[in-house]
Amino acid sequence: MRTFARGVLTVLAAGALVAQGTVAATAAEPRTGRLPTEIRGGAWKAGHVQGVAVDRHKGFMYFSFTNLLVKTDLRGNPVGSVSGFTGHLGDLDYNVKDGRVYGSLEYKAAKAFYIAILDVDRIDRMGMDARTSDVVSTVHLKEVVDDYTADMNGDGKFDGDTANTPDHRYGCSGIDGVAFGPEFDRGGRTKRGKQVLTVAYGIYSNVSRQDNDHQVLLQYDVRKWRKFERPLPQSAPHTSGPSDVDGKYFVRTGNTRYGVQNLEYDAHSGNWLMAVYKGAKPQFPNYSLFVVDGAKRPETGPVTGQPRPERGELLPLLRKGLHHEASGTYGWQSGGQYGLVSLGDGRYYLVESGTVVEDGVTKQTARALLHRWTGQPPTPFRAVTG
């Protein structure tokens, strides 16, 4: 098993699940207009890598390891970390408007879902505690809670965090993918719409129900969110957040395992990328990457498969890549489920997840590898070398 021996860091934080981490740097030197072909996020006693965000201007990358956030420079050298997340920290994105990183945060047992907002400029040392360092604030998402807790069979019971139930509207298991980009109703390539935060539902894998074949995307204008922000929930989760969404959209892909793991807007093409864990329904092709055509506006139409007839705003898939005629589904077979970052010029970082054993302890690793979009099926990315 491969190990990384360029340095060992001990992370100490009260109540943290992370006790020790190992870090390694790539040899590539970041320069203006040139980025490393590989950025390593280190090795940590934490959950597996969920997503990354990059600030090219200041030269930092941020890795979410489920209950740990790690900040590195663009050579993979760690410069700070935040532990103490008691919920599930998922996909991340950097907001160029306010210089903060936004991520999905789940507390399923408490039936609470949040956007975690990290004041990343204040992350300046290892082992900061998310609960006491004032670098993390949260905003509650009522719409997600309503769909997650929906009693679809009318038996008066909430069945909890399980896929084996008709409950959870649209099969909602919470949230994961997040990304900043333009409003869908303006068309991505026109770039006339204001920049909003898009949040993707997690979707339970369940092949026996017919109402879970859409990815669900919510859009929020976050410019006035500071009035909602509260500290990281501890003993009593708060409900401070917008009462409604600015847009709710549906993309028919077929059921997937836990929905959109990584969501990314690509300013170069104007499209939206959705990296997923493959689904299992035999009537669908079960691709691992879907692309929403950002040049087309949503159309109001039936949200198919619902127990009661329902209409919603439907987004079309880009009609390229692999095509499954029987279901009308387009997509690719690709990585990106553990981290996907568009650099806005046809290049992307795709993240690989791994493990390493050190002194008998299994630690989680992450490598962000530079790729270029080709669009060729079955896999649309080509690794950048040299």
RAMO-V757333 format. One record per pair of residues at least 6 apart in sequence whose C-alpha atoms are under 7 Angstrom apart, sorted by sequence separation. I is the first residue (numbers start at 1). GAP is how many residues later the second one is. If there is no record, write none. Layout:
i->I gap->GAP
i->I gap->GAP
//
This chain:
i->30 gap->6
i->54 gap->6
i->55 gap->6
i->63 gap->6
i->64 gap->6
i->72 gap->6
i->73 gap->6
i->94 gap->6
i->95 gap->6
i->106 gap->6
i->107 gap->6
i->130 gap->6
i->151 gap->6
i->182 gap->6
i->186 gap->6
i->265 gap->6
i->266 gap->6
i->280 gap->6
i->323 gap->6
i->324 gap->6
i->342 gap->6
i->356 gap->6
i->357 gap->6
i->374 gap->6
i->375 gap->6
i->11 gap->7
i->12 gap->7
i->29 gap->7
i->54 gap->7
i->62 gap->7
i->63 gap->7
i->71 gap->7
i->72 gap->7
i->94 gap->7
i->106 gap->7
i->151 gap->7
i->186 gap->7
i->265 gap->7
i->279 gap->7
i->303 gap->7
i->323 gap->7
i->341 gap->7
i->342 gap->7
i->355 gap->7
i->356 gap->7
i->373 gap->7
i->374 gap->7
i->11 gap->8
i->28 gap->8
i->53 gap->8
i->54 gap->8
i->62 gap->8
i->63 gap->8
i->71 gap->8
i->72 gap->8
i->93 gap->8
i->94 gap->8
i->105 gap->8
i->106 gap->8
i->264 gap->8
i->265 gap->8
i->278 gap->8
i->302 gap->8
i->303 gap->8
i->322 gap->8
i->323 gap->8
i->340 gap->8
i->341 gap->8
i->355 gap->8
i->356 gap->8
i->373 gap->8
i->374 gap->8
i->10 gap->9
i->11 gap->9
i->52 gap->9
i->53 gap->9
i->62 gap->9
i->71 gap->9
i->92 gap->9
i->93 gap->9
i->105 gap->9
i->149 gap->9
i->182 gap->9
i->264 gap->9
i->278 gap->9
i->302 gap->9
i->303 gap->9
i->321 gap->9
i->322 gap->9
i->340 gap->9
i->341 gap->9
i->355 gap->9
i->372 gap->9
i->373 gap->9
i->10 gap->10
i->11 gap->10
i->52 gap->10
i->53 gap->10
i->61 gap->10
i->62 gap->10
i->70 gap->10
i->71 gap->10
i->92 gap->10
i->93 gap->10
i->104 gap->10
i->105 gap->10
i->183 gap->10
i->263 gap->10
i->264 gap->10
i->278 gap->10
i->301 gap->10
i->302 gap->10
i->320 gap->10
i->321 gap->10
i->322 gap->10
i->340 gap->10
i->354 gap->10
i->355 gap->10
i->371 gap->10
i->372 gap->10
i->9 gap->11
i->10 gap->11
i->52 gap->11
i->60 gap->11
i->61 gap->11
i->70 gap->11
i->92 gap->11
i->104 gap->11
i->105 gap->11
i->182 gap->11
i->183 gap->11
i->263 gap->11
i->277 gap->11
i->300 gap->11
i->301 gap->11
i->319 gap->11
i->321 gap->11
i->339 gap->11
i->340 gap->11
i->354 gap->11
i->371 gap->11
i->372 gap->11
i->9 gap->12
i->26 gap->12
i->51 gap->12
i->52 gap->12
i->60 gap->12
i->61 gap->12
i->69 gap->12
i->70 gap->12
i->91 gap->12
i->92 gap->12
i->103 gap->12
i->104 gap->12
i->182 gap->12
i->183 gap->12
i->228 gap->12
i->262 gap->12
i->263 gap->12
i->276 gap->12
i->300 gap->12
i->301 gap->12
i->318 gap->12
i->339 gap->12
i->353 gap->12
i->354 gap->12
i->371 gap->12
i->372 gap->12
i->8 gap->13
i->9 gap->13
i->26 gap->13
i->51 gap->13
i->60 gap->13
i->61 gap->13
i->69 gap->13
i->90 gap->13
i->91 gap->13
i->102 gap->13
i->103 gap->13
i->122 gap->13
i->153 gap->13
i->182 gap->13
i->183 gap->13
i->228 gap->13
i->262 gap->13
i->275 gap->13
i->276 gap->13
i->300 gap->13
i->301 gap->13
i->317 gap->13
i->338 gap->13
i->353 gap->13
i->370 gap->13
i->371 gap->13
i->8 gap->14
i->25 gap->14
i->26 gap->14
i->49 gap->14
i->50 gap->14
i->59 gap->14
i->60 gap->14
i->68 gap->14
i->69 gap->14
i->89 gap->14
i->90 gap->14
i->102 gap->14
i->103 gap->14
i->152 gap->14
i->153 gap->14
i->181 gap->14
i->182 gap->14
i->201 gap->14
i->260 gap->14
i->261 gap->14
i->275 gap->14
i->299 gap->14
i->300 gap->14
i->336 gap->14
i->338 gap->14
i->352 gap->14
i->353 gap->14
i->370 gap->14
i->7 gap->15
i->8 gap->15
i->25 gap->15
i->49 gap->15
i->50 gap->15
i->59 gap->15
i->68 gap->15
i->89 gap->15
i->90 gap->15
i->102 gap->15
i->152 gap->15
i->180 gap->15
i->181 gap->15
i->201 gap->15
i->260 gap->15
i->261 gap->15
i->274 gap->15
i->275 gap->15
i->298 gap->15
i->299 gap->15
i->335 gap->15
i->336 gap->15
i->338 gap->15
i->351 gap->15
i->352 gap->15
i->7 gap->16
i->24 gap->16
i->49 gap->16
i->50 gap->16
i->67 gap->16
i->89 gap->16
i->101 gap->16
i->102 gap->16
i->119 gap->16
i->151 gap->16
i->152 gap->16
i->180 gap->16
i->181 gap->16
i->200 gap->16
i->201 gap->16
i->260 gap->16
i->274 gap->16
i->298 gap->16
i->299 gap->16
i->351 gap->16
i->352 gap->16
i->6 gap->17
i->7 gap->17
i->48 gap->17
i->49 gap->17
i->67 gap->17
i->68 gap->17
i->88 gap->17
i->89 gap->17
i->100 gap->17
i->101 gap->17
i->118 gap->17
i->119 gap->17
i->150 gap->17
i->151 gap->17
i->152 gap->17
i->180 gap->17
i->200 gap->17
i->259 gap->17
i->273 gap->17
i->274 gap->17
i->298 gap->17
i->351 gap->17
i->6 gap->18
i->23 gap->18
i->24 gap->18
i->47 gap->18
i->48 gap->18
i->67 gap->18
i->87 gap->18
i->88 gap->18
i->100 gap->18
i->101 gap->18
i->118 gap->18
i->150 gap->18
i->179 gap->18
i->180 gap->18
i->199 gap->18
i->200 gap->18
i->273 gap->18
i->350 gap->18
i->351 gap->18
i->23 gap->19
i->46 gap->19
i->47 gap->19
i->67 gap->19
i->87 gap->19
i->88 gap->19
i->100 gap->19
i->101 gap->19
i->117 gap->19
i->118 gap->19
i->149 gap->19
i->150 gap->19
i->179 gap->19
i->198 gap->19
i->199 gap->19
i->272 gap->19
i->273 gap->19
i->349 gap->19
i->350 gap->19
i->4 gap->20
i->22 gap->20
i->23 gap->20
i->47 gap->20
i->67 gap->20
i->87 gap->20
i->100 gap->20
i->116 gap->20
i->117 gap->20
i->148 gap->20
i->178 gap->20
i->179 gap->20
i->198 gap->20
i->199 gap->20
i->256 gap->20
i->257 gap->20
i->271 gap->20
i->272 gap->20
i->349 gap->20
i->350 gap->20
i->21 gap->21
i->22 gap->21
i->46 gap->21
i->67 gap->21
i->116 gap->21
i->117 gap->21
i->147 gap->21
i->148 gap->21
i->178 gap->21
i->198 gap->21
i->256 gap->21
i->257 gap->21
i->271 gap->21
i->272 gap->21
i->349 gap->21
i->21 gap->22
i->22 gap->22
i->41 gap->22
i->46 gap->22
i->66 gap->22
i->67 gap->22
i->116 gap->22
i->147 gap->22
i->177 gap->22
i->178 gap->22
i->197 gap->22
i->198 gap->22
i->256 gap->22
i->257 gap->22
i->271 gap->22
i->272 gap->22
i->348 gap->22
i->349 gap->22
i->21 gap->23
i->66 gap->23
i->115 gap->23
i->116 gap->23
i->177 gap->23
i->196 gap->23
i->197 gap->23
i->256 gap->23
i->271 gap->23
i->292 gap->23
i->293 gap->23
i->347 gap->23
i->348 gap->23
i->20 gap->24
i->21 gap->24
i->66 gap->24
i->114 gap->24
i->115 gap->24
i->148 gap->24
i->175 gap->24
i->176 gap->24
i->196 gap->24
i->197 gap->24
i->255 gap->24
i->270 gap->24
i->292 gap->24
i->293 gap->24
i->347 gap->24
i->348 gap->24
i->20 gap->25
i->64 gap->25
i->114 gap->25
i->115 gap->25
i->147 gap->25
i->148 gap->25
i->175 gap->25
i->176 gap->25
i->196 gap->25
i->197 gap->25
i->220 gap->25
i->221 gap->25
i->270 gap->25
i->292 gap->25
i->293 gap->25
i->347 gap->25
i->18 gap->26
i->19 gap->26
i->64 gap->26
i->114 gap->26
i->148 gap->26
i->175 gap->26
i->176 gap->26
i->196 gap->26
i->219 gap->26
i->220 gap->26
i->255 gap->26
i->291 gap->26
i->292 gap->26
i->346 gap->26
i->347 gap->26
i->18 gap->27
i->113 gap->27
i->114 gap->27
i->174 gap->27
i->175 gap->27
i->218 gap->27
i->219 gap->27
i->291 gap->27
i->346 gap->27
i->18 gap->28
i->113 gap->28
i->174 gap->28
i->219 gap->28
i->17 gap->29
i->172 gap->29
i->173 gap->29
i->218 gap->29
i->219 gap->29
i->144 gap->30
i->172 gap->30
i->173 gap->30
i->218 gap->30
i->254 gap->30
i->41 gap->31
i->113 gap->31
i->172 gap->31
i->173 gap->31
i->217 gap->31
i->218 gap->31
i->113 gap->32
i->171 gap->32
i->172 gap->32
i->217 gap->32
i->112 gap->33
i->171 gap->33
i->216 gap->33
i->217 gap->33
i->111 gap->34
i->216 gap->34
i->39 gap->35
i->41 gap->35
i->215 gap->35
i->216 gap->35
i->39 gap->36
i->40 gap->36
i->214 gap->36
i->215 gap->36
i->39 gap->37
i->214 gap->37
i->215 gap->37
i->214 gap->38
i->215 gap->38
i->51 gap->39
i->52 gap->39
i->53 gap->39
i->55 gap->39
i->213 gap->39
i->214 gap->39
i->285 gap->39
i->50 gap->40
i->51 gap->40
i->52 gap->40
i->53 gap->40
i->54 gap->40
i->213 gap->40
i->214 gap->40
i->290 gap->40
i->291 gap->40
i->50 gap->41
i->51 gap->41
i->53 gap->41
i->163 gap->41
i->170 gap->41
i->171 gap->41
i->213 gap->41
i->214 gap->41
i->290 gap->41
i->81 gap->42
i->163 gap->42
i->170 gap->42
i->213 gap->42
i->289 gap->42
i->290 gap->42
i->80 gap->43
i->163 gap->43
i->212 gap->43
i->284 gap->43
i->289 gap->43
i->30 gap->44
i->80 gap->44
i->81 gap->44
i->83 gap->44
i->215 gap->44
i->287 gap->44
i->288 gap->44
i->289 gap->44
i->30 gap->45
i->79 gap->45
i->80 gap->45
i->81 gap->45
i->82 gap->45
i->83 gap->45
i->84 gap->45
i->85 gap->45
i->287 gap->45
i->288 gap->45
i->289 gap->45
i->332 gap->45
i->333 gap->45
i->334 gap->45
i->29 gap->46
i->79 gap->46
i->80 gap->46
i->81 gap->46
i->82 gap->46
i->83 gap->46
i->84 gap->46
i->287 gap->46
i->288 gap->46
i->332 gap->46
i->333 gap->46
i->28 gap->47
i->79 gap->47
i->81 gap->47
i->82 gap->47
i->83 gap->47
i->84 gap->47
i->332 gap->47
i->82 gap->48
i->332 gap->48
i->26 gap->49
i->25 gap->50
i->26 gap->50
i->205 gap->50
i->25 gap->51
i->205 gap->51
i->24 gap->52
i->25 gap->52
i->205 gap->52
i->24 gap->53
i->108 gap->53
i->203 gap->53
i->204 gap->53
i->205 gap->53
i->23 gap->54
i->203 gap->54
i->204 gap->54
i->321 gap->54
i->203 gap->55
i->321 gap->55
i->322 gap->55
i->202 gap->56
i->203 gap->56
i->321 gap->56
i->322 gap->56
i->202 gap->57
i->321 gap->57
i->201 gap->58
i->202 gap->58
i->201 gap->59
i->200 gap->60
i->277 gap->60
i->113 gap->61
i->275 gap->61
i->276 gap->61
i->275 gap->62
i->249 gap->63
i->250 gap->63
i->251 gap->63
i->249 gap->64
i->250 gap->64
i->251 gap->64
i->18 gap->65
i->248 gap->65
i->249 gap->65
i->250 gap->65
i->251 gap->65
i->249 gap->66
i->16 gap->67
i->17 gap->67
i->16 gap->68
i->106 gap->68
i->15 gap->69
i->13 gap->70
i->104 gap->71
i->104 gap->72
i->207 gap->73
i->104 gap->74
i->205 gap->74
i->207 gap->74
i->262 gap->74
i->103 gap->75
i->262 gap->75
i->253 gap->76
i->261 gap->76
i->264 gap->76
i->266 gap->76
i->268 gap->76
i->262 gap->77
i->264 gap->77
i->267 gap->77
i->268 gap->77
i->262 gap->78
i->264 gap->78
i->266 gap->78
i->268 gap->78
i->189 gap->81
i->188 gap->82
i->177 gap->83
i->188 gap->83
i->176 gap->84
i->177 gap->84
i->178 gap->84
i->179 gap->84
i->181 gap->84
i->91 gap->85
i->93 gap->85
i->95 gap->85
i->173 gap->85
i->176 gap->85
i->177 gap->85
i->178 gap->85
i->179 gap->85
i->180 gap->85
i->90 gap->86
i->91 gap->86
i->92 gap->86
i->93 gap->86
i->177 gap->86
i->179 gap->86
i->91 gap->87
i->93 gap->87
i->139 gap->89
i->139 gap->90
i->138 gap->91
i->139 gap->91
i->137 gap->92
i->138 gap->92
i->137 gap->93
i->138 gap->93
i->211 gap->93
i->137 gap->94
i->138 gap->94
i->211 gap->94
i->136 gap->95
i->137 gap->95
i->210 gap->95
i->211 gap->95
i->136 gap->96
i->140 gap->99
i->140 gap->100
i->141 gap->100
i->131 gap->101
i->139 gap->101
i->140 gap->101
i->141 gap->101
i->142 gap->101
i->143 gap->101
i->139 gap->102
i->189 gap->105
i->188 gap->106
i->189 gap->106
i->187 gap->107
i->188 gap->107
i->187 gap->108
i->187 gap->109
i->187 gap->110
i->186 gap->111
i->185 gap->112
i->184 gap->113
i->185 gap->113
i->13 gap->114
i->184 gap->114
i->11 gap->115
i->12 gap->115
i->13 gap->115
i->11 gap->116
i->13 gap->116
i->112 gap->125
i->91 gap->170
i->91 gap->171
i->51 gap->211
i->51 gap->287
i->52 gap->287
i->50 gap->288
i->51 gap->288
i->52 gap->288
i->53 gap->288
i->49 gap->289
i->50 gap->289
i->51 gap->289
i->49 gap->304
i->48 gap->305
i->48 gap->316
i->45 gap->317
i->46 gap->317
i->47 gap->317
i->49 gap->317
i->45 gap->318
i->46 gap->318
i->44 gap->319
i->45 gap->319
i->43 gap->320
i->44 gap->320
i->43 gap->321
i->44 gap->321
i->43 gap->322
i->42 gap->323
i->41 gap->324
i->42 gap->324
i->41 gap->325
i->40 gap->326
i->41 gap->326
i->40 gap->327
i->39 gap->328
i->40 gap->328
i->38 gap->329
i->39 gap->329
i->38 gap->330
i->39 gap->330
i->38 gap->331
i->37 gap->332
i->38 gap->332
i->37 gap->333
i->37 gap->347
i->37 gap->348
i->3 gap->353
i->2 gap->354
i->1 gap->355
//
